[in-house]
């Protein structure tokens, strides 16, 4: 089984971090690798960033189809381009926000999300609504640390933000709202005493389970391959 993890931003350092985390939970018969697109934003912290990350993401999905990838993880908590990626891919495509929220839903009566900047909280709430998690998502909190500043020195601040979120919301679990936090779930859980879910690992395991069961996105209607048409300008190579 081959799982391709696409970090939709262009930070190679973050992609390497995501790949290490993904490989740590993959099965012995599963090959996992992570990539960044050749074009796109350095980090995704706005609707504008998210929109402009999608062409690069779709280029990587299309390349994976040529090389025989079995399933994909989109490693950004905004789950950008998920629907379009599902049109292109034969195998399952899972975003880390959806995987993390669904995993957290098994762990108690409600979870809280701790993300990066406050301006991204609305997107997280939108996704909770889309995924049927509105009643279980008890709150969305920001640590106010930009994505590319989530180095080791930020762990203490993120841990404190998670502890406050659990206390304020009465949550049974925490969802980490950025792929850049992927290796912090265990230390934060140990520090605050509740389960902490990382979406990268949750998504890898979800894709692995779907592929093992022979399950993939239904292609009967909406998620069939996009109809052929001509694209122009900078998007001319995206036509079919």
ZISUL-V246287 format. One record per backbone hydrogen bond with DSSP energy under -1.0 kcal/mol. NH is the residue of the N-H (numbers start at 0). CO is the residue of the C=O. If there is no record, write none. Layout:
[[NH;CO] [NH;CO]]
//
This chain:
[[2;30] [3;70] [4;32] [5;72] [6;34] [9;40] [14;10] [15;11] [16;12] [17;13] [18;14] [19;15] [20;16] [21;17] [22;18] [23;19] [24;21] [25;21] [29;26] [30;0] [32;2] [34;4] [49;45] [50;46] [51;47] [56;52] [57;53] [58;54] [59;55] [60;56] [61;57] [62;58] [63;59] [64;60] [65;61] [66;62] [68;63] [69;1] [70;1] [71;91] [72;3] [73;93] [74;5] [75;73] [78;75] [81;78] [84;80] [85;81] [86;82] [87;83] [88;84] [93;71] [95;73] [98;94] [99;95] [100;96] [101;97] [102;98] [103;99] [104;100] [105;102] [106;103] [110;135] [111;172] [112;138] [113;174] [114;140] [119;116] [120;117] [123;119] [124;120] [125;121] [126;122] [127;123] [128;124] [129;125] [130;126] [131;128] [132;127] [136;132] [137;110] [137;135] [140;112] [142;114] [143;115] [148;145] [149;146] [150;148] [153;150] [154;151] [157;153] [158;154] [159;155] [160;156] [161;157] [162;158] [163;159] [164;160] [165;161] [166;162] [167;163] [168;164] [169;165] [171;109] [173;194] [174;111] [175;196] [176;113] [180;177] [181;178] [183;180] [187;183] [188;184] [189;185] [190;186] [191;187] [192;188] [196;173] [201;197] [202;198] [203;199] [204;200] [205;201] [206;202] [207;203] [208;204] [209;205] [210;206] [211;207] [212;208] [213;210] [214;209] [223;220] [234;231] [235;232] [237;234] [238;235] [239;228]]
//
